[in-house]
Amino acid sequence: MEFRHSERSQALQEQVRQFLDEHVYPAEHEFERQAADNRAKGEPFRTPDVLAGLKDTARGQGLWNLFLPDERYGAGLSVLDYAPIAELSGRSAALAPEAMNCSAPDTGNMELLAMFASDEQVSQWLRPLLDGEIRSCFSMTEPAVASSDATNIATTITRDGEDYVVDGRKWWSTGALRPECKVAIVMGVSDPDAPRHARHSMILVPLDTPGVTIERSTTVYGYDDGPHGGHGVIHYDHVRVPATNLLGPQGGGFMMAQARLGPGRIHHCMRSLGMAERALELMCARVVSRTAFGKPIAEQGVVREWIAESRVAIDQARLLVLNAAWLIDTVGAAKARTEIAAIKVAAPRAALYVVEKAVQAHGAAGVSSDTPLAEMWAQLRTLRLADGPDEVHLRSLAREELRKIT
């Protein structure tokens, strides 16, 4: 068990810290101002212009596509080496991941394309995504079925001559409403009579294809995530695309979904710990600057307990995540599935604890938009559902433990 990061990773971590300090944190207020201006103009899903400058800076500094371990397309970092970089990016979750072209859902989609795309698909979709010229979305979850069981998915992908026809309704297709979003990776049933985990396929659907209707964006506790393209509800009504748009093998959709979600869960968990670290810093700064009942809030025993418990929660979760990352690198995501399930439960829980205490320390300001805490809480609470709800991962963990004695 080896959690030491390579010299290259350590150097990149220092670069990312400087990038955050010198460029990202100073741009946060301008990002919010531009997002508000876009909303006032009736363009809530337009990307604030300040991000373009941050992208240019990040790319010029070599802080680009760091998430991809495939050296043909990305930085070639191991999952363990990328983990602390993902954590740092979570400190400014609205700006830093996208500024470095390391934001979901594009990261997962690029990983899928890097693993399974044809040469034509690489040229048409992966290269523009790698260059930050376009964005993408992932259409898997459906409003009409319990999508925590992916085999429930009802959207159909039917072969018709030289085409496939896609019919279904999806939601939580994050990023779909932004103008730069050009393609969806859609998962649906292609082989209804096949074994349970071989019925589904994935297919690339350009969003300007006839029959694709983006109905609306869902909100998360009132946040529509407008600057990042919202969370689209998409109706695919007899959408016809060439058979060459099929991603990977027919019937391979479930397998590819698992391949996409493994490393992606690591990224989510590390970014959540970055949010937690920033929330802890905000909490500490707040309690030493405020006086109540004749002394600084920081001198209250209960507040010191919040701070101490927050440090314990973050460090415990980080060690679990690093262990999962190391296992992915050494034995592969499939054999690390138990550890991945554990961190998907533990990391958002830990981060939510810290953010909740930071909110409490800020009083009414903590639930307002004057601090990033309320939006952090909404994002982290969503993570207890995204990429599988806690209960599914706990079910997997329990099954593995029971298997040891049966």
C-alpha positions in Angstrom: 0.0 0.0 0.0 1.8 3.1 -1.3 0.2 6.6 -1.3 3.2 8.6 -2.1 2.7 10.9 -5.1 5.2 11.1 -7.9 7.5 14.1 -8.2 5.5 15.1 -11.3 2.3 15.0 -9.4 3.8 17.1 -6.6 5.0 19.7 -9.0 1.6 19.8 -10.7 -0.1 20.2 -7.3 2.1 23.3 -6.6 1.2 24.7 -10.0 -2.5 24.2 -9.4 -2.2 25.9 -6.0 -0.6 28.9 -7.7 -3.2 28.9 -10.5 -6.0 28.9 -7.9 -4.4 31.7 -5.8 -3.4 33.9 -8.8 -6.2 33.4 -11.2 -9.2 31.3 -10.1 -10.1 32.7 -6.6 -9.8 36.3 -7.9 -12.1 35.4 -10.8 -14.9 33.9 -8.7 -16.7 37.2 -8.1 -16.5 38.2 -11.7 -17.9 34.7 -12.7 -20.9 35.2 -10.5 -21.4 38.8 -11.8 -21.3 37.6 -15.4 -23.6 34.7 -14.7 -26.1 37.1 -13.1 -25.8 39.4 -16.2 -26.4 36.5 -18.5 -29.5 35.5 -16.6 -30.8 39.1 -16.7 -30.4 39.0 -20.5 -32.4 35.8 -20.7 -29.3 33.6 -21.3 -29.0 31.7 -18.0 -27.1 28.8 -19.6 -24.5 30.8 -21.3 -21.0 30.2 -20.0 -19.5 33.4 -18.3 -16.8 34.8 -20.5 -14.2 34.8 -17.7 -13.9 31.0 -18.0 -12.4 31.4 -21.5 -9.4 33.4 -20.1 -8.9 30.9 -17.3 -8.8 28.1 -19.8 -6.2 29.8 -21.9 -4.1 30.4 -18.8 -4.4 26.8 -17.6 -3.7 25.3 -21.0 -0.6 27.6 -21.4 0.7 26.3 -18.0 0.2 22.7 -18.9 -2.8 22.2 -16.5 -5.0 20.6 -19.1 -6.7 17.2 -19.4 -4.9 16.1 -16.3 -7.6 13.5 -15.5 -6.9 11.2 -18.4 -4.4 8.4 -17.7 -4.2 7.6 -21.4 -1.0 9.4 -22.6 -2.4 9.5 -26.2 -5.0 12.0 -25.1 -4.3 13.3 -21.6 -1.5 13.8 -19.0 -0.9 10.2 -18.4 -1.1 10.6 -14.6 -2.1 7.6 -12.5 -5.4 7.8 -10.6 -3.4 8.2 -7.4 -1.3 11.1 -8.8 -4.4 12.9 -10.1 -6.4 12.5 -6.9 -4.8 15.5 -5.0 -5.2 17.6 -8.1 -8.9 16.8 -8.3 -9.1 17.7 -4.6 -7.5 21.1 -5.2 -9.9 21.8 -8.1 -12.8 21.2 -5.7 -11.9 24.2 -3.7 -13.4 26.3 -6.5 -15.7 23.7 -8.0 -17.6 26.2 -10.2 -14.4 27.4 -12.0 -11.3 25.3 -11.5 -12.3 21.9 -12.9 -13.7 23.4 -16.1 -10.8 25.9 -16.4 -8.4 22.8 -16.6 -10.8 20.8 -18.9 -11.3 18.4 -16.1 -15.1 18.9 -15.3 -17.9 16.4 -15.3 -19.6 15.1 -17.3 -17.1 15.7 -20.0 -14.4 13.9 -18.1 -16.4 10.7 -18.0 -17.4 11.0 -21.6 -13.9 11.6 -22.7 -12.8 8.5 -20.8 -15.5 6.5 -22.6 -14.4 7.8 -25.9 -10.7 7.2 -25.2 -11.5 3.6 -24.3 -14.2 2.6 -26.9 -14.5 5.2 -29.7 -13.7 4.4 -33.3 -11.1 6.4 -35.2 -13.9 8.4 -36.8 -15.6 9.1 -33.4 -12.2 10.2 -31.9 -11.8 12.7 -34.7 -15.4 14.0 -34.6 -16.0 14.1 -30.9 -13.0 13.2 -28.7 -10.5 15.6 -30.2 -12.9 18.7 -29.9 -13.7 17.8 -26.3 -10.0 17.4 -25.5 -9.4 20.8 -27.1 -12.2 22.4 -25.1 -14.0 23.4 -28.3 -17.3 21.7 -27.5 -19.0 20.2 -24.4 -21.1 17.0 -24.0 -23.7 15.4 -21.8 -24.5 11.9 -20.6 -28.1 10.7 -21.0 -28.6 7.7 -18.7 -31.0 8.5 -15.9 -34.7 8.4 -16.7 -37.7 10.1 -14.9 -40.1 7.1 -15.4 -38.0 4.3 -13.8 -35.8 3.7 -10.7 -32.5 4.4 -12.4 -30.5 3.3 -9.4 -30.9 -0.1 -11.1 -29.4 0.7 -14.5 -31.1 -2.4 -16.0 -34.5 -0.6 -15.6 -33.6 1.9 -18.3 -36.4 1.9 -20.9 -35.1 4.1 -23.7 -34.7 2.0 -26.9 -31.9 2.0 -29.4 -33.2 0.0 -32.4 -31.3 -1.0 -35.5 -33.0 0.1 -38.7 -31.0 -0.6 -41.8 -27.9 1.6 -41.7 -29.2 3.6 -38.8 -30.2 3.3 -35.2 -33.4 4.9 -33.9 -33.5 6.3 -30.4 -36.7 6.7 -28.4 -37.0 7.7 -24.8 -37.0 10.4 -22.2 -34.0 11.2 -20.0 -33.2 13.7 -17.3 -30.2 14.9 -15.3 -28.3 15.2 -18.5 -25.9 17.7 -17.0 -24.6 20.5 -19.2 -27.2 19.8 -22.0 -28.5 23.4 -22.2 -25.2 25.2 -22.7 -24.7 26.4 -26.2 -21.3 24.6 -26.5 -23.0 21.2 -25.7 -23.0 19.4 -29.1 -23.4 15.7 -28.3 -25.0 13.3 -25.9 -23.9 9.8 -25.0 -27.2 8.0 -24.7 -27.7 4.6 -23.0 -30.7 2.5 -24.0 -32.0 -1.0 -24.6 -30.7 -2.4 -27.9 -31.1 -6.1 -27.2 -34.2 -6.7 -25.1 -33.9 -10.5 -25.2 -30.3 -10.7 -24.2 -29.0 -11.5 -20.7 -29.8 -8.8 -18.1 -26.4 -7.0 -18.3 -26.1 -7.3 -22.1 -29.3 -5.6 -23.2 -28.0 -2.0 -23.3 -25.9 0.0 -25.7 -24.5 3.5 -25.8 -24.8 5.7 -28.8 -23.6 9.2 -29.8 -26.5 11.6 -30.6 -25.7 15.1 -31.8 -28.1 17.4 -30.0 -29.1 19.1 -33.3 -30.5 15.8 -34.7 -34.2 16.0 -35.6 -36.4 14.5 -32.8 -34.1 15.7 -30.0 -36.0 18.1 -27.7 -34.4 19.7 -24.6 -37.5 20.3 -22.6 -36.1 22.1 -19.5 -33.4 22.1 -16.8 -34.0 20.6 -13.4 -32.9 22.5 -10.3 -30.9 21.3 -7.2 -32.4 23.0 -4.1 -33.2 26.0 -6.3 -29.9 26.1 -8.1 -30.2 25.6 -11.8 -26.4 25.4 -12.5 -27.1 27.7 -15.4 -23.4 28.8 -16.1 -22.6 25.1 -16.6 -25.5 24.2 -18.8 -28.1 23.0 -16.2 -29.4 19.5 -15.9 -31.4 18.7 -19.0 -34.6 16.9 -19.4 -34.3 15.5 -23.0 -36.9 13.8 -25.1 -35.5 11.5 -27.9 -38.5 11.1 -30.2 -37.6 8.6 -33.1 -34.2 10.1 -33.4 -32.3 8.6 -36.3 -28.5 8.5 -36.3 -26.0 6.4 -38.4 -25.1 3.0 -37.1 -21.5 4.2 -37.0 -22.5 6.4 -34.0 -22.8 3.3 -31.8 -20.1 3.6 -29.1 -18.3 0.4 -28.4 -20.0 -3.0 -29.0 -23.7 -3.5 -29.2 -24.9 -4.8 -25.9 -21.9 -3.4 -24.1 -23.7 -0.4 -22.5 -23.8 -1.8 -18.9 -20.1 -2.7 -19.0 -19.1 0.7 -20.4 -21.2 2.5 -17.8 -19.3 0.7 -15.0 -16.0 1.6 -16.7 -17.1 5.2 -16.8 -18.3 5.5 -13.3 -15.3 3.9 -11.4 -12.7 6.6 -12.0 -15.4 9.3 -12.1 -16.4 8.5 -8.5 -12.8 9.0 -7.4 -12.9 12.5 -9.1 -16.2 13.4 -7.4 -15.0 12.2 -4.0 -11.7 14.2 -4.2 -13.4 17.3 -5.4 -15.8 17.0 -2.5 -12.9 16.9 -0.1 -11.6 20.1 -1.7 -14.9 21.7 -0.9 -14.7 20.4 2.6 -11.2 21.9 3.1 -12.3 25.3 1.9 -15.4 25.1 4.1 -13.2 24.3 7.1 -11.0 27.3 6.3 -14.0 29.6 6.0 -15.4 28.2 9.3 -12.1 28.9 11.1 -11.8 32.4 9.7 -15.4 33.2 10.7 -15.2 32.0 14.3 -12.0 33.8 15.1 -13.4 37.1 13.8 -16.8 37.0 15.6 -17.5 37.7 19.2 -20.6 36.4 21.1 -21.3 36.4 24.8 -18.2 38.3 25.6 -15.5 36.2 23.8 -14.6 35.0 20.3 -16.8 32.2 19.0 -13.7 30.1 18.5 -13.3 29.9 22.3 -16.7 28.1 22.6 -16.1 24.4 23.3 -18.8 23.2 20.9 -17.2 25.2 18.0 -13.8 23.7 18.7 -15.3 20.3 18.6 -16.8 21.1 15.2 -13.4 22.1 13.9 -11.7 19.0 15.3 -14.3 16.6 14.1 -14.1 18.2 10.7 -10.4 17.6 10.5 -10.9 14.0 11.5 -13.7 13.5 8.9 -11.7 15.0 6.0 -8.5 13.0 6.8 -10.3 9.7 7.2 -12.2 10.1 4.0 -9.0 11.2 2.1 -7.2 8.1 3.2 -10.1 5.9 2.0 -10.1 7.7 -1.4 -6.3 7.4 -1.8 -6.5 3.7 -1.0 -9.2 3.3 -3.7 -7.1 5.3 -6.1 -4.0 3.1 -5.4 -6.1 -0.1 -5.9 -7.5 1.2 -9.3 -3.9 1.8 -10.4 -2.6 -1.6 -9.2 -5.4 -4.1 -9.7 -8.0 -2.2 -11.8 -11.4 -0.6 -11.1 -13.3 -3.9 -11.3 -11.3 -5.4 -8.4 -11.5 -2.1 -6.4 -15.3 -1.9 -6.6 -15.7 -2.4 -2.9 -13.4 0.4 -2.0 -15.0 2.6 -4.7 -18.4 1.9 -3.2 -17.0 2.8 0.3 -15.6 6.2 -0.7 -18.7 7.1 -2.6 -20.6 6.9 0.7 -17.9 8.2 3.0 -16.5 11.3 1.1 -19.8 13.1 0.5 -20.9 12.3 4.1 -17.6 13.8 5.5 -17.8 16.8 3.3 -21.4 17.5 4.2 -20.6 17.3 7.9 -17.9 20.0 7.5 -20.1 22.2 5.3 -23.0 21.9 7.7 -20.9 23.0 10.6 -19.4 25.9 8.6 -22.9 27.0 7.7 -23.8 26.9 11.4 -20.7 28.9 12.3 -21.7 31.6 9.8 -25.2 31.9 11.1 -27.7 33.3 8.6 -24.9 34.2 6.3 -24.2 30.5 5.8 -27.5 29.8 4.1 -27.3 32.9 1.8 -25.4 33.3 -1.4 -22.9 35.7 0.3 -20.7 32.6 0.9 -20.2 29.5 -1.2 -21.4 27.3 1.6 -25.1 26.9 0.6 -24.3 26.0 -3.0 -21.6 23.6 -1.7 -24.2 21.9 0.5 -26.6 21.5 -2.5 -23.8 20.0 -4.7 -22.6 17.6 -2.0 -26.1 16.5 -1.1 -26.7 15.7 -4.7 -23.6 13.5 -4.7 -25.3 11.1 -2.3 -27.6 10.3 -5.3 -25.4 10.9 -8.3 -23.5 7.9 -9.7 -25.6 5.7 -7.6 -27.3 6.5 -4.2 -25.7 5.6 -0.9 -28.0 2.7 -0.5 -26.9 1.0 -3.6 -23.2 1.3 -2.6 -24.0 0.1 1.0 -25.9 -2.9 -0.5 -22.7 -3.8 -2.4 -20.5 -3.4 0.6 -22.8 -5.6 2.8 -23.0 -8.2 0.1 -19.2 -8.5 0.0 -19.0 -8.8 3.8 -21.6 -11.5 3.9 -19.9 -13.4 1.1 -16.9 -13.9 3.3 -18.8 -16.2 5.7 -21.1 -18.0 3.2 
